[in-house]
């Protein structure tokens, strides 16, 4: 399965948005995880490609 790296943030945002609707108390954790992931992928652009192959 080939996953385009440009679509990953959109998928994460969609999943987190649904989870926030279902369980609003976990909002802080979801945002923190999202920001950490986006920061890591921004600092290490090849990281996502290595994880998916």
C-alpha positions in Angstrom: 0.0 0.0 0.0 1.4 3.4 -1.0 0.4 6.3 1.2 1.2 9.8 -0.1 3.0 11.8 2.6 1.0 14.9 1.8 -2.2 13.1 2.9 -1.0 11.9 6.3 -1.7 15.2 8.2 -5.2 15.3 6.7 -5.9 11.7 7.8 -4.5 12.4 11.3 -6.7 15.6 11.6 -9.8 13.7 10.5 -9.2 10.8 12.9 -8.5 13.2 15.8 -11.5 15.3 14.9 -13.8 12.3 15.2 -12.2 11.2 18.5 -12.7 14.7 19.9 -16.4 14.5 19.1 -16.6 11.1 20.7 -14.5 11.8 23.8 -13.9 15.6 24.3 -11.8 15.1 27.5 -8.9 13.6 25.5 -8.6 16.8 23.4 -5.3 18.0 25.1 -3.6 14.6 24.5 -4.7 14.4 20.9 -3.5 17.9 20.1 -0.2 17.2 21.9 0.4 14.0 20.0 -0.6 15.7 16.7 1.8 18.5 17.3 4.7 16.2 18.2 4.1 14.1 15.1 4.0 17.1 12.8 7.1 18.5 14.5 9.0 15.3 14.0 8.0 14.9 10.4 8.9 18.5 9.8 12.4 18.1 11.4 13.1 14.7 9.8 11.3 14.7 6.4 12.6 11.2 5.5 11.2 9.7 8.7 7.7 9.1 7.3 9.0 7.5 4.1 11.2 5.1 6.1 8.3 4.2 8.4 6.0 3.4 5.5 8.4 1.3 3.5 
